[in-house]
Structures are given as structure tokens and as C-alpha cells.
Amino acid sequence: MMPFAALTQFIQFVDRNPSLRGAIGYGMTVLSVLACLLLLPTRFPGMELAGIGPSWLLIWVVAWSLKRSVWSGMTAGLVLGLLQDALTENHPTHVLSLMLAGFLTSKLQKQRFLQEDFISVALVTFGMAVVAETVMALQFSFLGTRTLIDIWKHHQLIALSSAILSSLWAPVLYFPLNRGWRWSGIEDE
């Protein structure tokens, strides 16, 4: 009973201090990005399909962009793309695919095509994962380090595996983040 009372007192204290609420929201945002970065190289049992794992940073960009402006979505894609390039090889870059995902997700929301439910979040993430993997395949094509037949043969497997896993995990990441952003007041709209 004691921890519940302490939590209630903490929530009341935060409610009386709006600046603290915003700081907690931004801290939650940074920690969620770090968690996604740490999850990128991990392959827990049942979290991979044909050797491909979920695209955690793409899921985060979609979650961020669903209720924000186009510029905010593209900025998130830029920052997270640069972070992913820092962890992996930056040729081809992840910046283009994540910025495009942020742009398209924000545009879909502006057109009011989306509702805030599990299916919509999963479908948008599925589509953005296919788009992001296609952008990566196009970049590999332009680099010329692999044959086009090899690139496009593997593209189908990679895009479909990434899209399926990312769309399954997207609601798990989206709903707690969205609730936290709404509570802390760091939403654009």
C-alpha cells in the first residue's frame, strides 16, 4: 500500500508543476529513442523472421509523426537516421528512408485517413516499412556494389519480413509513448 501512496503523491506533485511534467515527457522521449537504439541489434527468440528483426527506429518515427507536423516528422526521421547511420554503415544512409517515413506518416494524418487504433498504427507501420526498405534497395542499386538481380531478389524478403514484424510491434510502442506525450503536453496538435 505504501508504494501506491508515494506514487499518488508524486503524480500530484507533478500535476502542480507543469514544467516538471514537460521535462518528464522529454526525458521519456530521449529514453525511448535510446531503448529503440539498443533494441536494433538484438534478436530475442520470436522477434525475427528470416533473420530480419523489427525496425525499431522506423516504428518510433511513425509513432512520433502520427500526431505531428510534417516538419516534426521529417526532423525525427533525420535525427534517428543519423543515429542509425552512426551505429551501422552509412552507405546507404538510413536518413532518406526515415525522413520519407516521417513525411508520409504526417501527411496521412493531415489528410485524416487515420484513426488512433491498433489496426491503423499497424497498417501505417507496415506501409512505411515497405517504403523504407524500398528506398534502401534503391540506394544499393545506385551504389553498384551488388547486382540488381541480387538486390531486388532479397528486397522482397527483407521488406516483407521487416514490415510484418514492425507492424506487429508498432502498437506496443505507440500507445505508451502517445499516452506519455499527451500527458506531458509535448504534442504538436
Backbone as JSON, one array per atom type, in Angstrom:
{
  "sequence": "MMPFAALTQFIQFVDRNPSLRGAIGYGMTVLSVLACLLLLPTRFPGMELAGIGPSWLLIWVVAWSLKRSVWSGMTAGLVLGLLQDALTENHPTHVLSLMLAGFLTSKLQKQRFLQEDFISVALVTFGMAVVAETVMALQFSFLGTRTLIDIWKHHQLIALSSAILSSLWAPVLYFPLNRGWRWSGIEDE",
  "N": [[0.82, -1.19, 0.0], [2.03, 1.19, 0.61], [3.89, 1.96, -1.54], [2.03, 2.69, -3.52], [0.79, 4.93, -2.43], [2.95, 6.7, -2.34], [3.44, 6.97, -5.07], [1.07, 8.2, -5.87], [1.31, 10.64, -4.5], [3.56, 11.65, -5.82], [2.56, 11.97, -8.44], [0.62, 13.91, -7.97], [2.3, 16.01, -7.17], [3.71, 16.45, -9.56], [1.58, 17.23, -11.19], [1.04, 19.73, -10.13], [3.2, 21.16, -10.99], [3.8, 22.21, -13.99], [6.07, 22.55, -15.64], [7.79, 20.58, -14.81], [6.39, 18.37, -15.64], [6.61, 18.58, -18.44], [9.4, 18.24, -18.66], [9.65, 15.61, -17.8], [8.29, 14.39, -19.89], [9.98, 14.98, -22.1], [12.26, 13.67, -21.23], [11.29, 11.04, -21.22], [10.95, 10.76, -23.95], [13.61, 10.87, -24.95], [14.7, 8.65, -23.61], [13.14, 6.62, -24.73], [13.99, 6.66, -27.38], [16.67, 5.9, -27.01], [16.22, 3.32, -26.0], [15.11, 2.1, -28.27], [17.31, 2.26, -29.98], [19.04, 0.52, -28.65], [17.63, -1.83, -28.94], [17.85, -2.38, -31.64], [20.12, -4.06, -32.57], [19.5, -6.44, -31.27], [18.26, -9.77, -31.07], [15.82, -11.3, -29.96], [14.28, -14.44, -29.01], [11.73, -15.33, -31.22], [11.45, -12.8, -32.22], [12.33, -12.36, -34.74], [12.27, -12.77, -38.26], [13.07, -14.75, -40.83], [15.7, -14.02, -40.35], [15.55, -11.3, -40.11], [14.85, -8.45, -38.15], [12.53, -6.38, -36.24], [12.09, -2.99, -37.31], [12.99, -0.82, -35.25], [13.54, 1.94, -34.98], [12.16, 3.0, -37.13], [9.54, 2.38, -36.34], [9.4, 4.08, -34.14], [9.63, 6.59, -35.39], [7.28, 6.6, -36.92], [5.4, 6.48, -34.82], [5.91, 8.94, -33.58], [5.36, 10.74, -35.65], [2.67, 10.48, -36.22], [0.95, 12.27, -34.93], [1.92, 14.77, -35.42], [3.43, 17.65, -37.02], [4.46, 17.9, -40.49], [7.11, 18.79, -40.73], [8.11, 18.22, -38.2], [7.92, 15.43, -38.18], [9.68, 14.81, -40.28], [12.04, 15.84, -39.22], [12.41, 14.19, -37.0], [12.86, 11.8, -38.39], [15.25, 12.48, -39.68], [17.06, 12.87, -37.49], [16.95, 10.35, -36.17], [17.71, 8.73, -38.28], [20.36, 9.59, -38.68], [21.42, 8.76, -36.23], [21.11, 5.98, -36.5], [22.75, 5.54, -38.71], [25.15, 6.14, -37.51], [25.5, 3.95, -35.89], [25.59, 1.87, -37.66], [26.74, 0.98, -40.96], [27.05, 3.81, -43.05], [26.53, 3.9, -45.74], [24.37, 2.5, -47.77], [22.48, 5.37, -46.67], [20.37, 5.7, -43.79], [18.9, 7.87, -43.36], [17.38, 9.02, -45.47], [15.27, 7.15, -45.87], [13.98, 7.13, -43.34], [13.3, 9.82, -43.02], [11.51, 10.1, -45.17], [9.54, 8.32, -44.32], [8.65, 9.66, -42.0], [7.67, 12.0, -43.19], [5.6, 11.02, -44.94], [3.91, 9.71, -43.11], [3.07, 11.84, -41.47], [1.74, 13.35, -43.42], [-0.33, 11.59, -44.11], [-1.77, 11.64, -41.73], [-2.54, 14.32, -41.67], [-4.35, 14.37, -43.73], [-6.42, 13.11, -42.61], [-6.85, 10.35, -42.86], [-6.39, 8.45, -41.05], [-7.16, 6.66, -38.05], [-6.96, 6.49, -34.49], [-6.1, 3.67, -33.6], [-5.28, 0.19, -32.99], [-5.14, -1.22, -35.44], [-4.88, 0.76, -37.45], [-2.42, 1.96, -36.75], [-0.72, -0.24, -37.02], [-1.06, -0.84, -39.77], [-0.12, 1.52, -41.02], [2.53, 1.48, -40.17], [3.35, -0.91, -41.38], [3.16, -0.21, -44.12], [5.01, 1.94, -44.2], [7.36, 0.63, -43.53], [7.74, -0.99, -45.77], [8.1, 1.02, -47.7], [10.42, 2.27, -46.65], [12.32, 0.18, -46.81], [12.34, -0.16, -49.54], [13.43, 2.26, -50.39], [15.98, 1.93, -49.33], [16.83, -0.27, -50.89], [16.83, 0.93, -53.42], [18.91, 2.75, -53.03], [21.06, 0.95, -52.69], [21.05, -0.03, -55.27], [21.93, 2.19, -56.75], [24.48, 2.5, -55.72], [25.9, 0.4, -56.82], [27.35, -1.75, -55.88], [26.39, -4.28, -55.7], [24.68, -6.74, -57.68], [21.79, -5.91, -59.63], [19.81, -7.86, -59.81], [20.35, -9.47, -57.6], [19.93, -7.61, -55.52], [17.16, -6.89, -55.77], [15.96, -9.36, -55.57], [16.41, -10.1, -52.92], [15.21, -7.97, -51.74], [12.41, -8.26, -51.59], [12.04, -10.27, -49.63], [13.3, -9.07, -47.4], [11.89, -6.63, -47.13], [9.22, -7.51, -46.71], [9.49, -9.14, -44.41], [10.51, -7.29, -42.52], [8.41, -5.43, -42.55], [6.22, -6.94, -41.59], [7.05, -7.72, -38.97], [7.62, -5.2, -37.83], [5.13, -3.95, -37.98], [3.67, -5.53, -36.24], [4.85, -4.99, -33.77], [4.52, -2.26, -33.53], [2.06, -1.11, -32.32], [2.57, -1.76, -29.66], [4.67, -0.13, -28.94], [3.72, 2.38, -29.71], [1.3, 3.15, -28.27], [1.92, 3.44, -25.39], [3.89, 5.48, -25.61], [2.46, 7.52, -26.92], [0.48, 8.06, -25.04], [2.07, 9.0, -22.92], [3.23, 11.28, -24.14], [0.96, 12.79, -24.57], [0.11, 13.18, -21.92], [2.26, 14.65, -20.91], [2.16, 16.89, -22.43], [3.58, 17.43, -24.81], [2.76, 17.45, -27.48], [2.25, 18.32, -30.89], [-0.25, 18.96, -31.97]],
  "CA": [[0.0, 0.0, 0.0], [2.91, 2.35, 0.73], [4.36, 2.46, -2.84], [0.93, 3.32, -4.23], [0.61, 6.27, -1.85], [4.08, 7.52, -2.8], [3.21, 7.27, -6.48], [-0.02, 9.18, -5.91], [1.87, 11.93, -4.09], [4.44, 12.12, -6.89], [1.7, 12.42, -9.54], [0.03, 15.18, -7.55], [3.37, 16.99, -7.22], [3.97, 16.75, -10.97], [0.43, 17.97, -11.7], [1.14, 21.12, -9.68], [4.38, 21.77, -11.63], [3.74, 21.86, -15.41], [7.39, 22.46, -16.27], [8.31, 19.26, -14.48], [5.67, 17.44, -16.49], [7.27, 18.65, -19.76], [10.73, 17.65, -18.54], [9.46, 14.16, -17.76], [7.93, 13.99, -21.25], [11.17, 14.99, -22.96], [13.11, 12.58, -20.76], [10.7, 9.81, -21.73], [11.23, 10.71, -25.39], [15.02, 10.51, -25.13], [14.89, 7.27, -23.15], [12.52, 5.69, -25.68], [14.89, 6.58, -28.53], [17.8, 5.07, -26.6], [15.76, 1.92, -25.93], [14.99, 1.61, -29.65], [18.68, 2.07, -30.48], [19.58, -0.7, -28.03], [16.9, -2.99, -29.46], [18.17, -2.63, -33.05], [20.94, -5.25, -32.86], [19.1, -7.62, -30.5], [17.37, -10.74, -31.71], [15.22, -12.17, -28.96], [13.52, -15.53, -29.63], [10.41, -14.95, -31.71], [11.44, -11.42, -32.7], [12.94, -12.25, -36.05], [11.62, -13.53, -39.32], [14.06, -14.92, -41.9], [16.91, -13.3, -39.98], [15.27, -9.86, -40.09], [14.15, -8.02, -36.95], [11.71, -5.17, -36.41], [12.79, -1.72, -37.5], [12.54, -0.08, -34.08], [13.58, 3.39, -35.2], [11.04, 3.31, -38.03], [8.34, 2.35, -35.51], [9.42, 5.29, -33.34], [9.35, 7.72, -36.28], [5.84, 6.55, -37.22], [4.67, 6.86, -33.61], [6.11, 10.38, -33.38], [4.8, 11.52, -36.76], [1.22, 10.32, -36.36], [0.2, 13.41, -34.39], [2.76, 15.95, -35.5], [3.55, 18.32, -38.32], [5.35, 17.27, -41.47], [8.49, 19.14, -40.39], [8.47, 17.48, -37.0], [8.13, 14.04, -38.6], [10.92, 14.72, -41.06], [13.16, 16.08, -38.31], [12.61, 12.94, -36.25], [13.49, 10.87, -39.32], [16.64, 12.92, -39.88], [17.86, 12.6, -36.29], [17.06, 8.92, -35.94], [18.5, 8.19, -39.38], [21.77, 9.85, -38.39], [21.81, 7.87, -35.14], [21.24, 4.62, -37.03], [23.96, 5.53, -39.54], [26.31, 6.14, -36.6], [25.65, 2.6, -35.36], [25.8, 0.92, -38.76], [27.42, 1.62, -42.08], [26.2, 4.9, -43.54], [26.34, 3.81, -47.19], [23.44, 3.61, -47.96], [22.06, 6.05, -45.45], [19.01, 5.46, -43.29], [18.26, 9.18, -43.21], [16.36, 9.22, -46.51], [14.09, 6.31, -45.65], [13.26, 7.54, -42.13], [12.68, 11.12, -43.28], [10.35, 9.87, -46.03], [8.51, 7.71, -43.47], [8.09, 10.72, -41.17], [6.9, 12.88, -44.07], [4.38, 10.36, -45.41], [3.03, 9.46, -41.96], [2.45, 13.13, -41.1], [0.8, 13.72, -44.48], [-1.52, 10.75, -43.96], [-2.54, 12.14, -40.58], [-3.13, 15.61, -42.04], [-5.48, 14.1, -44.62], [-7.43, 12.46, -41.77], [-7.09, 8.99, -43.3], [-6.06, 7.52, -39.97], [-7.76, 6.73, -36.74], [-6.0, 6.1, -33.47], [-6.38, 2.34, -33.11], [-4.22, -0.77, -33.25], [-5.07, -1.6, -36.84], [-4.34, 1.88, -38.23], [-0.99, 2.11, -36.43], [-0.02, -1.37, -37.63], [-1.08, -0.7, -41.23], [0.79, 2.6, -41.42], [3.89, 0.99, -39.97], [3.61, -1.89, -42.44], [3.42, 0.53, -45.36], [6.24, 2.73, -44.09], [8.48, -0.3, -43.56], [7.95, -1.35, -47.18], [8.67, 2.21, -48.34], [11.79, 2.46, -46.17], [13.19, -0.86, -47.37], [12.47, 0.11, -50.99], [14.4, 3.35, -50.51], [17.3, 1.33, -49.1], [17.17, -1.07, -52.07], [17.19, 1.87, -54.49], [20.26, 3.26, -52.75], [22.0, -0.12, -53.04], [21.12, -0.1, -56.73], [22.74, 3.3, -57.23], [25.86, 2.3, -55.3], [26.5, -0.51, -57.78], [28.21, -2.75, -55.24], [25.74, -5.58, -55.87], [23.91, -6.8, -58.92], [20.38, -5.54, -59.47], [19.02, -9.07, -59.59], [20.57, -9.85, -56.21], [19.29, -6.62, -54.65], [15.7, -6.95, -55.82], [15.53, -10.67, -55.1], [16.41, -10.06, -51.46], [14.37, -6.86, -51.28], [11.08, -8.76, -51.25], [12.11, -10.97, -48.35], [13.66, -8.1, -46.36], [10.79, -5.67, -46.95], [8.07, -8.18, -46.13], [9.82, -9.55, -43.03], [10.59, -6.08, -41.7], [7.08, -4.84, -42.45], [5.38, -7.77, -40.72], [7.49, -7.6, -37.58], [7.47, -3.82, -37.36], [3.71, -3.64, -37.78], [3.2, -6.25, -35.05], [5.38, -4.34, -32.58], [4.21, -0.83, -33.52], [1.12, -0.69, -31.27], [3.19, -1.94, -28.34], [5.5, 1.05, -28.71], [2.98, 3.62, -29.96], [0.3, 3.55, -27.28], [2.52, 4.04, -24.18], [4.53, 6.74, -25.96], [1.42, 8.5, -27.21], [-0.13, 8.44, -23.77], [3.05, 9.81, -22.2], [3.35, 12.57, -24.81], [-0.28, 13.52, -24.3], [0.12, 13.56, -20.51], [3.29, 15.68, -20.65], [1.84, 18.09, -23.22], [4.53, 17.72, -25.89], [2.17, 17.15, -28.78], [2.1, 19.48, -31.77], [-1.66, 19.31, -32.15]],
  "C": [[0.87, 1.26, 0.0], [3.42, 2.84, -0.64], [3.26, 3.16, -3.63], [0.69, 4.74, -3.73], [1.73, 7.21, -2.29], [3.92, 7.9, -4.27], [2.11, 8.3, -6.65], [0.48, 10.56, -5.53], [2.77, 12.51, -5.17], [3.62, 12.67, -8.06], [1.05, 13.75, -9.19], [1.07, 16.3, -7.58], [3.65, 17.41, -8.66], [2.81, 17.54, -11.57], [0.46, 19.44, -11.29], [2.29, 21.87, -10.35], [4.43, 21.4, -13.12], [5.1, 21.77, -16.09], [8.05, 21.12, -15.98], [7.65, 18.19, -15.35], [6.29, 17.41, -17.9], [8.65, 18.01, -19.74], [10.64, 16.12, -18.5], [9.11, 13.65, -19.15], [9.13, 13.95, -22.18], [12.16, 13.91, -22.53], [12.62, 11.23, -21.25], [10.99, 9.65, -23.22], [12.66, 10.27, -25.65], [15.26, 9.06, -24.73], [14.27, 6.26, -24.12], [13.36, 5.56, -26.95], [16.1, 5.7, -28.2], [17.42, 3.6, -26.51], [15.63, 1.33, -27.33], [16.36, 1.38, -30.27], [19.3, 0.8, -29.92], [18.89, -1.95, -28.55], [17.28, -3.34, -30.9], [19.01, -3.89, -33.27], [20.49, -6.52, -32.15], [18.16, -8.5, -31.31], [16.88, -11.71, -30.65], [14.46, -13.29, -29.67], [12.11, -15.06, -30.01], [10.33, -13.53, -32.24], [12.16, -11.26, -34.02], [12.23, -13.18, -37.02], [12.6, -13.56, -40.48], [15.33, -14.11, -41.63], [16.76, -11.79, -39.91], [14.48, -9.54, -38.82], [13.28, -6.81, -37.23], [12.59, -3.94, -36.59], [12.32, -0.76, -36.41], [12.54, 1.42, -34.29], [12.48, 3.82, -36.16], [9.73, 3.34, -37.24], [8.27, 3.64, -34.69], [9.08, 6.52, -34.19], [7.86, 7.75, -36.64], [5.03, 6.98, -36.01], [4.76, 8.37, -33.37], [5.34, 11.18, -34.42], [3.29, 11.45, -36.86], [0.43, 11.52, -35.87], [0.98, 14.71, -34.49], [2.82, 16.5, -36.92], [4.52, 17.57, -39.22], [6.81, 17.55, -41.11], [8.97, 18.39, -39.16], [8.75, 16.01, -37.33], [9.41, 13.86, -39.38], [12.15, 14.95, -40.19], [13.46, 14.85, -37.48], [13.29, 11.9, -37.13], [14.96, 11.2, -39.56], [17.51, 12.53, -38.68], [18.04, 11.11, -36.07], [17.83, 8.22, -37.06], [19.99, 8.4, -39.17], [22.27, 8.97, -37.24], [22.0, 6.43, -35.63], [22.47, 4.51, -37.93], [25.22, 5.51, -38.67], [26.56, 4.74, -36.04], [25.96, 1.57, -36.44], [26.61, 1.62, -39.84], [26.49, 2.67, -42.67], [26.1, 4.94, -45.05], [25.6, 2.53, -47.48], [22.97, 4.17, -46.62], [20.63, 5.69, -45.08], [18.22, 6.75, -43.18], [17.12, 9.35, -44.22], [15.1, 8.42, -46.23], [13.3, 6.75, -44.42], [12.63, 8.92, -42.3], [11.44, 10.97, -44.16], [9.21, 9.24, -45.23], [7.86, 8.76, -42.58], [7.22, 11.66, -41.98], [5.56, 12.26, -44.45], [3.4, 10.1, -44.27], [2.33, 10.74, -41.54], [1.43, 13.56, -42.15], [-0.47, 12.89, -44.4], [-2.4, 11.25, -42.82], [-3.22, 13.46, -40.93], [-4.34, 15.42, -42.95], [-6.62, 13.4, -43.89], [-7.82, 11.07, -42.28], [-6.98, 8.0, -42.15], [-6.92, 7.74, -38.74], [-6.71, 6.26, -35.75], [-6.4, 4.75, -32.88], [-5.25, 1.41, -33.52], [-4.05, -1.04, -34.73], [-4.47, -0.48, -37.69], [-2.84, 2.04, -38.0], [-0.2, 0.98, -37.1], [0.03, -1.25, -39.15], [-0.14, 0.4, -41.72], [2.23, 2.15, -41.26], [4.27, -0.03, -41.02], [3.97, -1.17, -43.74], [4.72, 1.3, -45.33], [7.47, 1.83, -44.09], [8.78, -0.74, -44.98], [8.58, -0.19, -47.94], [10.13, 2.38, -47.95], [12.74, 1.42, -46.75], [13.36, -0.69, -48.88], [13.46, 1.24, -51.22], [15.81, 2.82, -50.29], [17.74, 0.51, -50.3], [17.55, -0.18, -53.25], [18.59, 2.45, -54.28], [21.32, 2.22, -53.05], [22.15, -0.23, -54.55], [22.03, 0.98, -57.29], [24.21, 3.17, -56.84], [26.61, 1.37, -56.25], [27.42, -1.55, -57.17], [27.65, -4.17, -55.37], [24.98, -5.56, -57.19], [22.45, -6.46, -58.64], [19.5, -6.75, -59.18], [19.14, -9.51, -58.13], [19.85, -8.91, -55.25], [17.79, -6.82, -54.62], [15.15, -8.31, -55.43], [15.44, -10.69, -53.57], [15.5, -8.97, -50.92], [12.99, -7.35, -50.84], [11.06, -9.42, -49.89], [12.36, -9.98, -47.2], [12.49, -7.16, -46.08], [9.59, -6.32, -46.27], [8.32, -8.6, -44.69], [9.85, -8.35, -42.1], [9.21, -5.47, -41.5], [6.18, -5.63, -41.5], [5.77, -7.59, -39.26], [7.3, -6.2, -37.02], [6.01, -3.48, -37.1], [3.14, -4.37, -36.56], [3.65, -5.55, -33.76], [5.0, -2.87, -32.47], [3.19, -0.42, -32.46], [1.69, -0.79, -29.87], [4.04, -0.72, -27.98], [4.68, 2.34, -28.79], [2.09, 4.05, -28.79], [0.9, 4.06, -25.97], [3.2, 5.39, -24.48], [3.49, 7.83, -26.19], [0.75, 8.98, -25.93], [0.8, 9.34, -22.95], [3.21, 11.2, -22.81], [2.11, 13.42, -24.55], [-0.3, 14.03, -22.87], [1.09, 14.72, -20.25], [3.05, 16.94, -21.45], [2.84, 18.41, -24.31], [4.02, 17.23, -27.24], [2.09, 18.43, -29.59], [0.65, 19.93, -31.82], [-2.53, 18.69, -31.09]]
}
